[in-house]
Amino acid sequence: MGNFYYKNGDLFCEKVKIEDIAHEVGTPFYLYSAEEFKDNFTAFEKAFSGVDHLVCYACKTNDNLAVLRLLVKEGAGADIVSGGELFKALKAGFSPKKIVFAGLGKTEGEIKSALEADILMFNVESMAELELINKTAGQLGKKARISFRINPDIDPKTHPYISTSLAKSKFGISIVNAIDAYSVASEADHIEIVGIQVHLGSQITTIAPFVETLKKIIKLMGVLKNIGVNLKYIDLGGGLGVTYKDERPPGPEDLAEELIPLIKKTGCKIIFEPGRYIAATAGILVSKVLFIKETTAKKFVVVDAAMNDLARPFLYDAYHEIVPLKEDKNKEMIADVVGGVCESTDYFARKRSLPLFNEGDFMALLNSGAYGFVMSSNYNARLRVPEVLVIANKYFIIRKRQTYKDLIRDEEIPDVLK
Ligand SMILES: Cc1ncc(COP(=O)(O)O)c(C=O)c1O
């Protein structure tokens, strides 16, 4: 559990007893460990220190400004997918020279903002997008640095909802069309071709798809060289998995061992866009048991967090380990852990063997730092929860709990209805 651990029966985050935060802040809330973010980022950095590289944190994973800021301070770049993420990345202090812009639905406005910021490169997903970037760059009197996102048609063997590199996927440009794409781009007046990008999917637990992809890229680069296209960057995207239950994913050092010999042959700078690997283990969702409910069929632990706070279980049937803030190793129960939202999919665990929970007990849903808060919503008019960051022996509220006023802040009743 890294920077989350038990001491004398109490769950700690770094040097802070989590129960103290629960009493002071109220539940539910997300809790992050700054040290865990740093450790995970550093592991990536270190693993690839033998080659020219850039680690661009995938901001979508957890885009709280304080989290982004702490990664800026560690030297990270940013992988963004929207104008909003560009805005937040710049606010947090990322150097534009370390920002890469992915996504297959970039708007003209977003492209313009990114050109004005002078980001490192656009990862282009279609010829129509290339045309728009070329046109927009022309209007601004600039040249846009681009990579094509190539779809290598490789099965990353992960959940279908987070698998993005099969031929049928909406992402990228088919590898068979890559040569044509680069030829067209090389003729465009306001485009500077700088690289090639792929992103295979998320929660990938083997090295083979990355190696297979890099080999395909190197082969493609050979053909591109013959038509006069030389690349500076190979961006292998994100996707490295973490252990939620019993997965045994490779670490960055395992990945590096296999990839570095291949990378060295290319002479290119390697870019990675890890998100989950950096953020997942750095966060937990803390919740309180409201009721223990027994029906004729089952026992339910009803908690004050719900599917609107953490979507992964209902979205991907994802597993999050659930532990009490006060450890009691001797007593167990089998139950479903559910929230109070009016949907049967509002659950965090089903028929799970758990430590014994009673009403009023606090629990932590582990490994919730990635795709946790960012996917939360106000469904059922529930308030978005606070985010709290622990740095060593202190905690900081890095996002306030919403209030009922926040719920209606952007809404208006038209005069005709008054
Ligand atoms: C283009 C791109 N890069 C990086 C990531 C981050 O992936 P992960 O969190 O699995 O590392 C994603 C996730 O969807 C992505 O779409």
The ligand as a Gaussian input file, in Angstrom:
#p B3LYP/6-31G(d) Opt

LIG

0 1
 C       -3.871000       9.502000     -25.536000
 C       -3.788000       8.984000     -24.153000
 N       -2.616000       9.039000     -23.510000
 C       -2.480000       8.582000     -22.245000
 C       -3.553000       8.067000     -21.551000
 C       -3.342000       7.573000     -20.145000
 O       -3.532000       6.214000     -20.051000
 P       -3.205000       5.456000     -18.676000
 O       -3.937000       6.169000     -17.613000
 O       -3.694000       4.089000     -18.893000
 O       -1.723000       5.515000     -18.492000
 C       -4.796000       7.972000     -22.184000
 C       -5.944000       7.397000     -21.479000
 O       -7.023000       7.290000     -21.942000
 C       -4.919000       8.459000     -23.518000
 O       -6.087000       8.428000     -24.162000

